[in-house]
Each structure stands twice: as structure tokens, then as C-alpha cells.
Amino acid sequence: MSDGLTPELMLSAYAVGLFPMAEGEDDPTLSWYDPDPRGVLPLDTFHVPKRLRRTVLSGRFDVCVDRDFAAVMRGCAAPAKGRESTWINSRIYQIFCALHDMGFAHSVECRIQDELVGGLYGVALGGVFFGESMFSRVTDASKVALVHLVARMRLNGFILLDTQFGTEHLARFGGVEIPAAHYKQQLERAVCMQPCWSNTVAPDMLEAEIRSM
């Protein structure tokens, strides 16, 4: 990487609580962030509204992981209503695709009749998943992806879902903001765990976990 930023450096930054963002799609400069307070989504108190649970369990969406990571990143970077600009520039795209190839970056994808209509991506390191971005082209697609992500995390023993910032949208699912010092304590414990991510989760176990939320 000509600017000195490598996938290994990115992982080291995540492990101490830093994450990068670009000022715009055409801006090559990356800035590092370490917000205080920090947004997290507690896994044990994750809340799924009844209507959304019905949608998740209806089979409307075909949900899978890591089938087309690059396409999910492009979907997250594309302009959308209320998000006309993006912080995902070409360097971010390259680095995260490299992390995916190394087995650290993952996507949860929602399809309808084989068309990608929504999803999310992030980085898994030990027992923490760093959520990066999500997108929807049809109603509820990104929400369904989030529910599936949390179900997988709970089944595989993760202990921390980092959302970077708190938002009203995430608060509906139980998302909160905590002091950065508390976050760092949780992070230190999580990154020392054995890798928790698995692409193979039995569908009946996923369904049971979603019903329990």
C-alpha cells in the first residue's frame, strides 16, 4: 500500500479502538476516529420489533454471508436519500476487500430472487464485530441483515458489537452509547478471544435464536 496503510495496520488500529473514515468519495485523505462516548449494541438485550421479526422469519429475503462482499461495499458507498455523500473512498474499499480476502471482513447480504437488495459489512476480530455500514434498496433489508448478524454473533460466542456512534435507528434495537473507557475495557477482553466468526450456522439454530430475541 503506497500510503503506508496496510490491512495489518488497520487491524492493529481496530484492536485499540480506532477506525478510519474519508471526507468523501474523491478525497484520498483518511481520518482516524476514537469517539467518546462510543456506540455499542449489547447482544444480550438486542430488541427485535414484532413486525420486523415476522418479516425476518417470513422467508421474503434470502440471507447469506460473504457471497459478494465487494458488492455490499459498493451498495454502502452508493448515494441514497439522506446520505448523498459517502465516507467510503477507493482506499477504504481496497483495504476492506483485502481484509475480506484475509478472513477478517465479512458481509451479511439480503437478496430477493437472487438480486442483492441490502446488507451490511464489518470486521470480526476475536469476539468483537466492528460494524461499518449498511444499505437497503427495499424496505427492511438492512434491518433483516442486522438481525441475522446479531443472531450469528450470539450463537458463535461474540461479546461485543461496536457501532462506532449511537443513532436513533440503532436505539430502537437497544443500541446505547457508553464511555470510551468502558468500551476499551470490553474491547481489550474481546480481541483476546479466539476468533468467533463462522460462515456455517445451521438454519434451524438461526431461526430459533431470532425467535428468542
Buried (B, 14 or more C-beta within 10 A) or exposed (E): EEEEBEBEEBBEBBBEBEBBBBEEBEEEEBEEEBBEBBBBBBBEEBBBEEEBBEBBBEEBBBBBBBBBBEEBBBBBBEEEEEEEEBBBBEBBBEBBBBBBEEEBBBBBBBBBEEEBBBBBBBBBBBBBBBBBBBBBBBEBBBBBBBBBBBBBBBBBEBBBBBBBEBEEEBBEBBBBBBEBEEBBEBBEBBBEBEEBBEEEBEEEEBEEBBEEB
